[in-house]
Amino acid sequence: MLRNLWIIVALACLFFAPVQAQEKITLTTLDWEPYIGQSLKKQGYVAEIIREVFKRSGYEVEMKFTPWARAVYLAKEGFVDGYFPEYYADEIKAFAMFSDPFQGGPLGFFKQKDRDISFNTLKDLMSYKIGVVRDYINTKEFDQADYLTKEAVNDDLTNLKKLIAGRIHLMVGDQFVGLYLMEKNQLEGRENIEFMMPPLELKDLYLCISRKTPDADKKLAAFNKGLKEITEDGTLKQILTDHGFLKK
């Protein structure tokens, strides 16, 4: 009888034992379709990758969508654990640590088709007004080119509207983002906008973990480990295919 009682007690303890909760990691990001966006399926390919990678290491991801400048600021000051998706730039390493890279896209200039604009070096563009997004990293050479006339706005869509209206001569941006936004928003005059080839760079994307985050090294290592796993087991390829970045 006593033996049976102990068995019942042991089973009860096992049944009612609390399930260990996943550790939470809070990240800021932006609407940057088709890579990531609140209205996209699973919030886009980049969001799905971030969640899947951290899930494998026992983390639950909380994503906060904000304007880009605020996304960077909140991570820089340690209000959140990190932010994404970022391009690589040495100056960011002062306040954040970069993950291993994952797939991005071509970065370059958009222009009106009927404008005869070409260049061999960036100095050939000194006479043009160029739209940029505030606090975006582009290329090192372009970002340091103080001799260029740059007009900053809060998002790519605003720049596209300015470009179509002729208020700027060029805008710098991701090819897929620009084309996607013009079609999604059915911008009148979009048929006269083109992406200039070749691109300035083919960009990788990164997660950035704030140096002010507790256990920052541990969280970064967990992400890199998970990213390697989903690359090797085919999950990354499947996610890219599901979101239209790879052909089936």
N, C-alpha and C positions, 0 to 999 in steps of 0.2 A: 504493500500500500504506500509506504513512504517512498519507495523507488518510483512508483507511478506519479506521485505528487511532484517529485523533482523533475521528472520528464515534462509534466504539464507546465511547470514554472519556466523551465528552460525554453520550451516552445513559445510560451507567451512572451518572454523577453526577446526572442528572435523575431517574432511577428511584429511587436510594437517598437523594435529598435529604430531610431530615427535614420532616415536615408541621408547620407552625406551630401550636402548641396554642392553644386558646381560653383567654383570660384568665379566671380563676375569680373569682366574687364570692360571698361567703358571707353568707347572710341568716337571721335567726331569725324564726320565726312560731309559730303555735299551731294546735291543732285547734279550728276555729270553723265547724263545719258549719252550713249547706250551702255556705258560701263557700269554705272550705279545710279539708282534713282528710286524714289519712294513709290512711283507708279509702275515700275517694271516688275516682271515676274521674278519673285524671290528677291526683289530690290536690285536685280542685275547680277551679272557674272562676278564682279569684284566682291559684292556683299556676300554672295553665296560662298565664295572661296574663303573669305575671312571667317565666316561662321563655321564652316566645315573644318578648317584647319585648327581653330581653337577648340572646337568640340572634341576633337581627337585627343587633346591634351587636358581635357577636363574643365575648360573654361566656357562660361556662358557670356556671349557678347551682347552688350547694350550699345546700339548705334544712335548717335544724335546727329540729325541732319541740320546743318547751319550754312550760312554763307561761308565761303572758303577762308576769308581772312579771319573770321571768328573761330573756325575749326582749328586753324593753326595756332591762334592765340591761346585757346583753352588748353591745348596740349603743351604749348611752350611754358605756360605758367603753372602747369601741374594740376589743373582742375579736372582733367580727364587723363586716362592712361596713355593715349596716343591718338593718331589721326591717320587717314589714308583717303584716296590713293595719292601718293606723292611721287614727283620726279626726283632723281638724285641731284643733290647740290652740296658742295663741301660746307657751305655756311650753315646748313641745317644741323650738322653734326655738333654744333655748339650747344644745342638744346634738346636734340633727339638722336636716337639710334635707328639706323636703317635695317630693315629686314633683308632677307634674300629677295631677289627680284621675281616678279611674275609679269605676264604678258601685258603690254600696252599697245600703242599704235603709232602711226606716223604723225609727227609734229611739223607744221610748216605754215605757209601763208595762204590765205584766201584772198581773191581779188575779183573784180568784175571782169567778165570775159572780154568786154569791148575796150578795156584799158590795156594799152601796150606797156606792160611792166615786166622787166626781166632784170636779173642781177647776177654778177659773178661773185661779188663780195657784198657784205652788208652795207658798206659805205656807198654802194651804188643806189641805196634806198634813202639817202639823206634828204631828198626833196619830197618825200612822201609822209603822210600822216598815218601812223600805224596803231591800230586798236589792240590793247592788251587787257587781260583781266587782273585786277588788283591782287597782289601777293602770289600770283602764279609763278612757279619756276618754269622757264622755257628752255633755252640753251644757255650755256655759260657765256658764249660770245654775244648772243643777242641781249641778254640781261645786263651785260656790262657795257653795251654800246650806247653810251651817254650822248653820242652825236646824233642819234636817231630821234625823231619826234614821235613820242608815244603818248597815247591817251588811254587812261585806265578807267575801266568800268567794273561793275560787280560780277558780271557773268558773261558767258559766251553769246547767249541769245541777244543781249543788248548790242554787242559788237556786230553781230550779223545784221541786225536791223540798221545800224549806222552804216555798214558797208553797202547794203542794198540801196540806202538813201543817198549814198555818195558823200557822206559826212566824214568818212575816212577812206584812204586809198587801199589799205591792206589791213588784215587782222591776222594775228598769229593764234594758232589753235590746233587741236587734234583733228585730223581729217574725218574720222568716224563721228566725232561729236558734232562737228559743224554740219555735215551732211544730214545726220539724224535730226538735229534740231530744226533745220530748214524744212524737212519733210513733215515732221511731227506737228509743227506750228503752221504749216502751209503758208510760209512767208511769200507774199506777193513779190515777184522779181527774183525768186531763188534760182530760176532757170538761167539767169545771167551771172551766177556766182560759180567760181571754180577753185579747186585746190591746186596750187602751183607745184609742179613736179620738177625736180626731185624734192622730197621733204628735207627740212633742216636736219632732222634726226628721226630714227626709229626708237621710240622711248620705251623703257621698262617702267613698271610701276612698283611702288614699295609701301609697306606699312612702316610708320614711324612711331616708336615708343618714346615717350617723354623721359628725359633724364631725371625728372623729379618724381617719377612713378616708383612707388615701393616695389622691390623685386623686379626692377626693369629688365635686368639681364635674364632672369628666369623666364619672364613673359616673352621676351624676344626669342630666346632659345626654344621655347615651346612652339612658337609660331614657325620658326625655321624648320623644326623637326616635322611638324605637321605638313608644311608645304612640300617638303621632300617626300613624305609618304604619299600624298595625293598625286604628286607628279609620277612617282614610280608605279603606283597601282592603277593608273589610268583614270582616276577620279577627276583630275584637273582637265584632261582631254574631254571627258564626258560633259563637264560643266561648260566648257567653251563651246562644245557642239550644241548643247541644249539652248544656249543663248545666241547662237548664230555666228559665233566668231570662228568656227571651224565647220567645214562642209562634212555632212554625214557620209 
